[in-house]
Amino acid sequence: KPLWLNQSWPRRNRTFGLPRYRLLSGRVLLPVFGSADFMRAIVYSRKAAGGVAEANLPKPSPTAGQVLVRVRAAAVNPVDFKLPGIPVVGGQIQGKPIGLDLAGVVTAVADDVTSLKVGDEVYGNSSKGTLAEFTCAEASKVAKKPAKLSFEEAAALPTVALTSLQSLCKGNVRQGSRVLILGGSGGCGAMGVQIAKAMGAFVVANCCTRNVDKVTQHGADVVIDYTTEAIPLDPKYDCIYDTVTSPDSKDMNYQPLAKTALADNGQYVCINGFLTTWLRHFMPRWLCSSNLVLTNHSAVDLQRIAGWVDEGLVRPQVQEILPFSAEGVAQGFDILKGRRATGKLVFTVSQSSE
């Protein structure tokens, strides 16, 4: 194949003063002098140490229904390190930016977008990857950032806050509800405690000894140390929000509480579970019900969460701000795999909105 058609050649040699290139129509490479049309990103790479690598990618342009966001900060979730292990999906994501959560500034909008404008500070999700200097996001999946939060704090919110809000709504939580949150110190659990309190519920949550004070600070009315105490079964709960149970044998199985701890018409909801849990979720609803909640990245829900933030009822939990580099992302994945994170791992992607 001629050298000028080798897509990897310009990238390998860009540090030697040679022009950068853009791939057009799948084959033709045209020189691009300067870096305005390119951006830094951290991408999935099976060939790289830790499964991630730094890359120089073409800057995207928004299509119908999208906005282009200059990413100021991004956060990672457990799903980000699990994706490469999923058959088919793991191959499709190679070379693509990592991440779902973002906070940044809108730099361009598609002609049909009216809810946002250039210069708006936003937070939310993008399926195009967020560990990149720019990303395109659906306008229906981002909302204006809470004014009192930094970009790093805002990036810590979207997935965990949306998951918890939607789980509690599925559990019919309302003013005066009695709610049990399993795993109250984790990302979704900590946010679940705060959102349940914002919804007017009485909250009981469990965690290990070292996190009891932290969960109390989140607003839980009763905190159970699972290393020394059993979960009280009376009075019964109107909603059980399970952030712990998973296929991993190391995790506690709390599903039996659905039969012993729920009040009449109470709801058990979970964000993970066993294979049967997942199978039931994807089966027709006329055949069986599902307690599993998969996050719906909704601008409407993000606006509701932002309102609680502005009222001081919800606070993002940032555990650490890591470097925007392949090494930093690999370190973040290692922390998540250790399953003891009590806050979000965030990356400052850029200091400028330009």
N, C-alpha and C positions, 0 to 999 in steps of 0.2 A: 504494500500500500504506500503511495507517495507520502513523503514526510509531512507535506502541508495538509494532508487529510487525517493525520494522527491527532486525535483529540487531546491526548495526554502530553504531546510534545510542548505546546505553548505553556502549559501549567508548570511543567518541570523546569522550563528555562526562563520563566518570567523574571527571576532574580538576576539574570544576566543582561538586562536591558533590552530584551527583545519585546516586540509588541504583544499585547494580549490579544486574544481572539474570542470571537463570538460564533457559536454554532447556529447556522441558519438553514432552514429546510431539511434538517436532519443530517446534512453532509458538508455543506460549504462553510469553510472557516474564513471569516473576514477579520482583518486586524482592527483592534481597538486601542488607540493610543491614549494612555491615561487609565485611571481606575474608576471613573464615574459610573460605568456600566457594570461594574463587578462589585462583589461584596464578600466579606469574610463570613464563614459559617463553620459550625462543628457538625460533621455528618457521620452517619453510620458507615463503618468500614470493617469488613471481616479481616482484612489484611493488616490492619493497624493494631498496635498494642491497646488492650482495653476495648477493642471493637469500635473505637471512634477516632476520627482524624479531622484535622483542619483542612479547609478547602477554600478555593476562590471561585465563587459561582456567579453566573450572570444575575444581575439585579432583576427581580420580577416586575411585571406590570399588572395592575388590577384588571380583571375582566368583569363581566356583568355581575352586579351584586356585591362586588368586593371593594375593599380599601387597601391601599399600600401603607404599611406601618413601618416607620423607622423604629426598630426595637431598641428600647432603652434598657430593659431588664427582662429576663426570662427565668422560668423555674422548671425543674424536672419532677416527674412523678414516677412511681414504680412501673407503670405501664411502659415508660420510655425504655427501660433496660430489658423489659420482657418481650418487646416486639420482635427483636431479631431472632428469637427462639421459636416464633410461630411459623409453621410451615406456610410456604408461598409468600406470606406477608414479609417474612424475614428477608427474602430475596428482593422483593419489590422496593424496600426502603433503603437498600444500599446506595450510598452516595447522596442521600437526601438529608436535609437538616433535621436535627433532633428537637423534640420538645413540642408541647401544646400550649403552655401558659405564657402570656406576654403582658407587658405594659410598654407603651410607647406613644409616638406622635404620628398622626395621620399626615402623609405627605402627598397623597394623590387619591382620588375617588373615581369610581366608574360613573358614567353619565347617569345611570339609573339610581344611584344612591343619594338619598335626601336626608337621611337621619344623621349623617356625620359630614364634616367638612375638613379641609386641609387646616392643620394647626391644632385640631382637637387632640387632647391627651386621653388615651383610651386604655382599657385593659380587657382581657378576655382570652380567646383561644384561636389558634390557627392550625388547620390540618396540614399546612404546607411546611411546618417546622418553625420554631421560634428562636433557636440558638443560631441566629443569623442577623446580620445588620439590618436587613429588610425582610419583610414577609408580607404576603397577601392574605388577608383574612376576610371571611364573609362578614358583611356589615351586620348581619343578624346574629353574629357570635361575639361581638365586641360592644362595649358601652363606654361612656365617659368615665374616666378614672375618678375615684373619690378624691376631692381636692386636698384633703388633709394628709393623704398618703404620698410617700415617695414612690418612684417607679419600682424600686425593689420590693417595697411592701405590697404594692398593688399586684405585682407579678406573682406574689405568694398566694393570692386568693382564688383565682378562677375555678380550677378543677375541684379543689377540696370544698370550697364554699358552695358551688353549684351542686355537687354530689350530695352534700349534707342537706341543703335546702330541699332538694327534690326527694330525698329519702324521707325526710320528716313530713313533707306534704303527702307523700304516698301513705305514710303512717297516720294521716289525718290529725296531725298535731295542731292544737289550737290553745287558746287561753285556758289555763287550768288543767291541761293534760298532764298525766304522770308519765314521764319518759325515762327509759333505761338506755344509756349509751354505753356500749361495750367497746373498750379501747379508747377511753376518754383522753388519753395523752397523745395519740397519733395525729397525723395530719387531718384526716376526716373526722376523727373523734373529737379533737379539740375544737374544730369548727362547728361540729354538731352540737356540742355543749352550748356554745355561744349563740348559735342560731335558734336552738330550742328555747333558750331563755328569752331571746328577742321576740319569739312567738308567744311568750307568756306561759311556758310550761314549767312544771316542777321537775327538776333533772336529777337523776341518780346516775353516776358514772363510775366505772371501775378502771383501775390502772395498777401499776406496781408501786412499791413503797416509795421509791425515789421521786415519783411524779405526782404524789398526792397533793402537795402544795400547789403545783402548777395547775392541776385540774381544778382545784378549789379556786384559784385565781381566775380561771376561765368562767367561773360563775356557777359551777355545779352545787346544788343544794346538799347533796350527800355524796361523798366519795368513798368507794369501797376499795380497800387494798386487797387485790386478789391473792396475794401471797399469804395472807393471814385470815381473811374474812370471806364468808360465802355471800352470794348475792341474796338479799332479802326477797322473799317471794310474796310477802304481804306487806302493805296493800299491793294489789295487782297493778300492772302497767298498761296504759292505753297504747303505748308504742314501745317496741324494742328496736333500737337502731344498732345493728351488729356490724362493726367495722373490722372484726377479728377473724371469724371463721373462714377458713380457706382450705384448698386441697393439701396444703403443707401440714404434715403430721406434727410439726412443732407448734402449730397454733391450736389454741383451745377451741373445741367444738361447742358453740353456744346454741345450736339449733334446738336442742331439747327444751330450752326455755320457752319456746313458742307454745309448748303444750302445758307448761307448769306455771308460768309467770304472767300470762296475759289476762287482762280483764275481758269480760264479754265484749265481743266486737273489737277487741284490741288487734293491732297489726304488728307483725314481725317483718322488718325490712332489712336487707343485707346488701353489701356492695361486692361480695365475693361468696364463695361457697364450694361445695363439692361438685363433681361432674353432673350429678343429677340436678343440682340447682341450676346449672347453666342449660342443660337440656330442656328443663321445664320452661325456662325463659323463652327459648326459641320455638317452642311448640305452640300450636294455635290456642288462643285463649279459651275457645269453646271446649277444648280438651282438658286443659288444666290451668291453674292460676300460677302466678310467679311472684315471689317476694324479692327478686333481685332488681336492683336499680342500676341502670347504666346512664352515665351522665349525658344530659341534653345541654349542649352549649348554647345557652339562650341569652340574648341581650336583655330581654325583659327581666329574667331572673337576676342578671348582673346588676341591673338598675335597682332592683329591690335590695340586693346585698349592699350596694353603694349607699343607699339610704340609711341602712343600719350602721354602716361605718361612720357616716356623717353624724349620726346621733350618739356615737360612742358605744354602741351595743355590740359591735363586732370588731375585733382587732386581728390583723394578720399575724401569723406566728412564723417569724424568720429565724431559722436556726443558725444559718451561716451563709455568707456571701462568698462565692467561690470565683476563681479566675475564669474569664471567658477564653478557654483554651481546651485542647483535647485532654490534657492532663487534669484540668479542673473538672471537666465533665466525667472523666473516668473515676476521679476521686468521689464525685457526687454519687455515681452509680454504686460504688463500693459502700458508701454510707447507707444508701437505701437498702442494699442487699443485706446489711447487718440488722435491719428491721428494728432499730432502736431510735430512729429519728423522732424528735418531738416537735419539729418545726420544718418549714420549707427550706430547701436548698436553692438559692437564687444566684443568678449570674448577672453582673453588670455588663451589658453587651456594648453600650456606647454611652458616652458622656454628652453627646450633642444630638440635637433633633434634626440637624441638617443632613 
